Amino acid sequence: MNKNDERGLSLIEILIVIAIIAILGTITFVAINPSKYAAESRDTERESEVIQILNKAHQYLADDKTISDLEAAAGTIGECGTADSNIGTSGVNLGAVLVSDYISEIPIDPSSGCNAGDTCYDICKNSSNGS
């Protein structure tokens, strides 16, 4: 074997390989997009929790109760489009009405800064359809 036949990779070849790996890594990261899936997961959780709150409120109303009964126990619910009321102790406290009999606890939005006093969910009533 000749000494000239045993040469290694040149600097240009190594840089090309590194560039190809970087491009493939970027394409893979963009395709996976973890922040998008995290946001979709939070949105799915929010949707599920809102449905859960609505179902429990409907169960409460199905037990021969009215919106007036709900407002007397939980607080005044604003009209949709004019004044939304936050669900929690700083707004409409559905926990006082629904917790223990209908639900174990009022769900809290997975956003940061949300707590039992401010669940980051709003509730309103639509008087045009009687609900």
Secondary structure as UniProt FT lines:
FT   HELIX           3..6
FT   HELIX           11..32
FT   HELIX           34..62
FT   TURN            63..64
FT   HELIX           67..74
FT   TURN            80..82
FT   STRAND          85..87
FT   TURN            89..90
FT   HELIX           95..98
FT   TURN            100..102
FT   TURN            112..113
FT   TURN            116..117
FT   STRAND          122..123
FT   TURN            127..130
//
